[in-house]
Amino acid sequence: MVPLHIWLPEAHVEAPTAASVLLAAILLKLGSYGFIRYSIPLFPYASKIFVPLVMTMSLIGIIYSSLTCLAQWDLKKFIAYSSVGHMNFTTIGLFSNNLHGIKSSIYFLISHGLISSALFLLVGVIYDRFHTRTIRYYGGLVYTMPIFVLFFIFFSLANIALPATSAYISEIYTLIGSFQFNPILTLFASLAIIIGPTYSLWFAHKLAYGSYSKYLSTVYQDLTLKEIHLFIPLIFLTFLFGLKPNLIFDFIFFTSSSLLY
C-alpha cells in the first residue's frame, strides 16, 4: 500500500524471472496474510479503529498505481505497479467487515497469483529473446510470435477482470463487499475499472501490434512446446476459478466468517 510500495517495482526489476514469479505469487501475499492471520482476528477493535486510514490508503493506492502504470517504460515495473493496485483491492475487501468482502479478498490473492505470475513469465520469455524490457523498443510481435501474443492478450484481459476469469469474480465481489460497507468508497474504487483497461490495452497494443519494431532482431522464435506447457495450467486454473468460484468460496467460507468482528 502507498506509501509502503516503493520496494516492489525495484525488487521486480532487479530479480530474475523465477524470483519475480515467486515474489508475485507468494511473497507479495504476506502482507495480506498478516492482516488475515494476526491483525483482524487478534486485534479486532484496533483493526476497526484503523479502518478509515486503511481505506484511504487503499483508494490512493488504486488510483495512484493505475495512473503510474501509464508512465512506465520498463515491462516489469508496469506489471509491478499493476500488482500494487490489485493488492489495494484486497485490503479494501478485508477491512469491509462483511462476508462478501473478506471472501473475495482471499480469492483475489489466489487469482492474482495465477495471472500476475503468468505475465512475469511472459515478460521473461521476450527478455530471453530480445534482452530488453524497454517498452518503446517493442512492437509488431504478432507477426513473429503469434502464440506468445495470444497468451499475452489473454492474461492482459484476465488482469483487467475479463468475465469468465478468476479476476472478474474476485473484483466484482470485492466491489459488492465494499458497497455494503460504503457506497462512496466503492464509487472511487471503481475508477480502477476504467483506468485498468486503459493502461493494459495500451500496453498490449504497444507490445503486440503496429509495425514490427526496428530495434528488435529479425532472428526470432515463438513459444516453445516446453513454454506452452508452462502456461496451459495457468490458463486452465484462471478459467476454472472464473467459471466455478465455489471451488474456493466453499473452502474458505468458515475462515472468512471467523474474521467478522
ChimeraX attribute file (.defattr): number of C-alpha atoms within 10 A of each C-alpha:
attribute: neighborCount
match mode: 1-to-1
recipient: residues
	/A:1	21
	/A:2	17
	/A:3	8
	/A:4	8
	/A:5	14
	/A:6	12
	/A:7	8
	/A:8	18
	/A:9	20
	/A:10	13
	/A:11	16
	/A:12	21
	/A:13	16
	/A:14	11
	/A:15	14
	/A:16	12
	/A:17	21
	/A:18	12
	/A:19	15
	/A:20	24
	/A:21	22
	/A:22	13
	/A:23	20
	/A:24	25
	/A:25	20
	/A:26	14
	/A:27	14
	/A:28	18
	/A:29	18
	/A:30	13
	/A:31	13
	/A:32	19
	/A:33	14
	/A:34	11
	/A:35	18
	/A:36	21
	/A:37	13
	/A:38	12
	/A:39	16
	/A:40	21
	/A:41	15
	/A:42	13
	/A:43	12
	/A:44	14
	/A:45	12
	/A:46	11
	/A:47	17
	/A:48	15
	/A:49	10
	/A:50	11
	/A:51	17
	/A:52	12
	/A:53	9
	/A:54	18
	/A:55	21
	/A:56	13
	/A:57	17
	/A:58	24
	/A:59	25
	/A:60	19
	/A:61	25
	/A:62	28
	/A:63	19
	/A:64	16
	/A:65	26
	/A:66	28
	/A:67	19
	/A:68	14
	/A:69	24
	/A:70	17
	/A:71	10
	/A:72	16
	/A:73	14
	/A:74	17
	/A:75	23
	/A:76	26
	/A:77	20
	/A:78	22
	/A:79	24
	/A:80	25
	/A:81	25
	/A:82	24
	/A:83	23
	/A:84	23
	/A:85	25
	/A:86	26
	/A:87	23
	/A:88	26
	/A:89	29
	/A:90	25
	/A:91	26
	/A:92	28
	/A:93	29
	/A:94	29
	/A:95	26
	/A:96	24
	/A:97	22
	/A:98	20
	/A:99	21
	/A:100	25
	/A:101	31
	/A:102	30
	/A:103	27
	/A:104	31
	/A:105	29
	/A:106	24
	/A:107	24
	/A:108	25
	/A:109	24
	/A:110	20
	/A:111	27
	/A:112	24
	/A:113	21
	/A:114	25
	/A:115	26
	/A:116	24
	/A:117	25
	/A:118	23
	/A:119	24
	/A:120	22
	/A:121	20
	/A:122	21
	/A:123	18
	/A:124	21
	/A:125	18
	/A:126	20
	/A:127	15
	/A:128	12
	/A:129	14
	/A:130	16
	/A:131	11
	/A:132	16
	/A:133	19
	/A:134	13
	/A:135	16
	/A:136	13
	/A:137	16
	/A:138	22
	/A:139	21
	/A:140	20
	/A:141	24
	/A:142	19
	/A:143	13
	/A:144	16
	/A:145	16
	/A:146	15
	/A:147	15
	/A:148	22
	/A:149	22
	/A:150	13
	/A:151	19
	/A:152	20
	/A:153	19
	/A:154	17
	/A:155	24
	/A:156	22
	/A:157	20
	/A:158	25
	/A:159	26
	/A:160	24
	/A:161	21
	/A:162	17
	/A:163	15
	/A:164	17
	/A:165	28
	/A:166	28
	/A:167	30
	/A:168	21
	/A:169	22
	/A:170	30
	/A:171	25
	/A:172	17
	/A:173	22
	/A:174	30
	/A:175	25
	/A:176	20
	/A:177	27
	/A:178	28
	/A:179	18
	/A:180	16
	/A:181	18
	/A:182	13
	/A:183	14
	/A:184	11
	/A:185	17
	/A:186	19
	/A:187	13
	/A:188	13
	/A:189	24
	/A:190	18
	/A:191	14
	/A:192	22
	/A:193	13
	/A:194	11
	/A:195	18
	/A:196	26
	/A:197	18
	/A:198	16
	/A:199	20
	/A:200	22
	/A:201	15
	/A:202	12
	/A:203	20
	/A:204	17
	/A:205	16
	/A:206	18
	/A:207	22
	/A:208	23
	/A:209	16
	/A:210	14
	/A:211	13
	/A:212	18
	/A:213	16
	/A:214	11
	/A:215	11
	/A:216	17
	/A:217	9
	/A:218	11
	/A:219	8
	/A:220	13
	/A:221	11
	/A:222	18
	/A:223	18
	/A:224	12
	/A:225	8
	/A:226	8
	/A:227	14
	/A:228	14
	/A:229	11
	/A:230	13
	/A:231	17
	/A:232	12
	/A:233	12
	/A:234	17
	/A:235	18
	/A:236	12
	/A:237	17
	/A:238	22
	/A:239	18
	/A:240	15
	/A:241	23
	/A:242	23
	/A:243	16
	/A:244	15
	/A:245	18
	/A:246	12
	/A:247	12
	/A:248	15
	/A:249	17
	/A:250	11
	/A:251	10
	/A:252	16
	/A:253	15
	/A:254	12
	/A:255	14
	/A:256	22
	/A:257	15
	/A:258	11
	/A:259	22
	/A:260	16
	/A:261	13
